[in-house]
Amino acid sequence: MGILIPENRMSEIEKRFTEWERNLSDGEKEKGEVKGKLLSKESRNEFFNIIGNESDILINPAIIDLQIQKEFAPENMTEELRDLNIKNITGITSEELRNAENLHARMIGNLSDSQFLKYMTLEVCIIEILRFSILFRNSENIKSFWNKIKILVDRSSTKDNSREEQVFRKSLGWFLYNHTKKNPFELIEGVHDENHPFIINFDTHKGFDGRKMFKHIYFKNSQDYMGLQIIDIIANSMYKSLNDLDNSNGMLDFYKKIMSHSPLGSNSNLGFFYFPSESQNSSPLRAKKYAVLQEIIASK
């Protein structure tokens, strides 16, 4: 899950989150940190009441159904990608660049398929939340915050600069290029003029400067950052919703609460995707079991 919280709302949200957290039971925390997987339904409802009226919050899911993924992915996915990348590298004339790309391809090949899917999901999430932020978060009260984009990622490893983090950082530019080549970022005429801070800071005559956009990416421990705890709760609520499609546990209401902050419509892929795929038009949402999600979005 990706979430955008404008700087001018963060302090108020943190204040209300802290007040809510004080009333949680010890069983809803892990080593003193609130965890989405441990929340009672009542506490979860109270959490969504906190963010429910925050109209500037933007949420975007990135979801892989592993059963559907298996239908499209070859066995030893990372090895095949490594071999394909190494084959493509042979056409690079710069020896320095060729060596760097060769190292990156081999790093991908050393990942497990689950590690690869995890960091590719993360990259989709970051790029798509950025795409929708550009389009839908441009009111005057938050426009100035486009002077700097700061991205916090919940660290899954206990080590700084782990292998996954290294691969992620090296891959993000490549993924941004390939992903937006098929589905480029859009701007709004009359809004993104030459005086808009996003244009001033990130636009060039060759396109958007990905290095500048992703200059401030930090892998952090969730216990140190309330924003990461918030996204953990939202991600867990989405997970529980997707595993309760018949609503036997009453979790689908949380899906509607989450997606009320998303611009995705009922005819979109609702954040579902799979790797590898050459076609962006093939949507796993054609699986009948997800029809209820489209009905929920259509009713919001």
FENFEN-V177349 format. One record per backbone hydrogen bond with DSSP energy under -0.5 kcal/mol. CO is the residue of the C=O (numbers start at 1). NH is the residue of the N-H. E is the energy in kcal/mol with one decimal. If there is no record, write none. Layout:
# FENFEN-V177349
co->[CO/CO]
nh->[NH/NH]
e->[E/E]
This chain:
# FENFEN-V177349
co->[2/3/4/6/6/7/7/9/10/11/12/13/14/15/16/17/18/19/20/21/25/26/28/30/33/35/35/36/40/41/42/43/44/45/46/47/47/48/49/51/53/54/58/60/63/64/65/66/67/68/68/69/69/74/76/77/78/79/80/81/82/83/84/85/86/87/88/89/94/95/96/97/98/99/100/101/102/103/104/105/106/108/112/113/114/115/116/117/118/119/120/121/122/123/124/125/126/127/128/129/130/131/132/133/139/139/140/142/143/144/145/148/149/151/153/153/159/162/163/164/165/166/167/168/169/170/171/172/173/174/175/176/177/178/179/187/188/188/191/193/196/197/198/199/202/204/207/208/209/210/212/215/216/218/218/220/221/222/225/225/226/227/228/229/230/231/232/233/234/235/236/237/238/239/241/244/247/251/251/252/253/254/255/256/258/259/261/265/269/271/278/281/283/284/287/288/290/290/291/292/293/294/295/296/297]
nh->[60/5/58/9/10/10/11/13/14/15/16/17/18/19/20/21/22/23/23/24/28/29/35/33/30/38/39/39/44/45/46/47/48/49/50/50/51/52/53/54/55/57/4/2/273/66/69/70/71/71/72/72/73/77/80/81/82/83/84/85/86/87/88/89/90/90/91/92/98/99/100/101/102/103/104/105/106/107/108/109/110/111/116/117/118/119/120/121/122/123/124/125/126/127/128/129/130/131/132/133/134/135/136/137/142/143/144/145/146/147/148/150/216/218/155/220/162/166/167/168/169/170/171/172/173/174/175/176/177/178/179/180/181/182/183/189/191/192/193/196/200/201/202/203/209/207/204/210/213/214/215/217/151/153/220/155/224/225/228/229/230/231/232/233/234/235/236/237/238/239/240/241/242/243/244/247/250/254/255/256/257/258/259/260/261/262/59/268/272/63/280/283/286/287/290/291/293/294/295/296/297/298/299/300/300]
e->[-2.7/-0.5/-1.8/-1.9/-0.9/-0.5/-0.6/-2.2/-2.7/-2.0/-2.2/-2.7/-2.5/-1.9/-2.1/-2.8/-1.7/-0.6/-1.0/-1.7/-1.6/-1.6/-1.7/-1.6/-3.0/-1.4/-0.5/-1.1/-2.3/-2.2/-2.0/-2.1/-2.1/-1.4/-1.2/-0.8/-1.3/-1.3/-0.6/-1.6/-1.5/-1.2/-2.9/-2.7/-2.1/-0.8/-2.9/-1.7/-0.6/-1.1/-0.7/-1.1/-2.2/-0.5/-2.0/-2.3/-2.4/-2.4/-2.4/-2.8/-2.5/-2.0/-2.1/-1.9/-0.8/-0.7/-1.2/-2.4/-2.6/-2.4/-1.9/-2.6/-2.1/-2.1/-2.0/-2.5/-1.9/-2.0/-2.1/-2.0/-1.1/-1.6/-2.5/-2.6/-1.9/-2.2/-2.3/-2.2/-1.8/-1.9/-2.4/-2.5/-2.4/-2.4/-2.7/-2.2/-1.8/-2.2/-2.3/-1.7/-2.2/-1.5/-2.8/-1.9/-1.6/-1.3/-0.5/-1.4/-1.8/-1.4/-1.2/-0.6/-0.5/-2.8/-0.5/-2.7/-0.7/-2.4/-2.6/-2.7/-2.6/-2.1/-2.1/-1.8/-0.6/-0.6/-3.2/-2.9/-2.2/-2.2/-3.1/-2.3/-1.1/-0.9/-1.5/-0.6/-2.0/-2.5/-1.7/-1.9/-2.5/-2.4/-2.3/-1.5/-3.1/-1.2/-1.1/-1.2/-2.2/-2.3/-1.2/-0.8/-3.0/-2.9/-0.7/-3.1/-1.8/-1.3/-0.6/-1.3/-2.4/-1.9/-1.6/-1.7/-2.0/-2.8/-2.4/-2.1/-2.1/-2.4/-2.5/-1.9/-2.5/-1.1/-1.7/-2.2/-0.8/-1.3/-0.8/-1.6/-1.7/-2.6/-2.7/-1.0/-1.8/-1.4/-1.9/-1.7/-2.3/-2.9/-0.6/-0.7/-1.8/-2.4/-1.9/-1.9/-1.1/-1.2/-1.8/-2.1/-2.3/-2.4/-1.3/-0.7/-1.0]
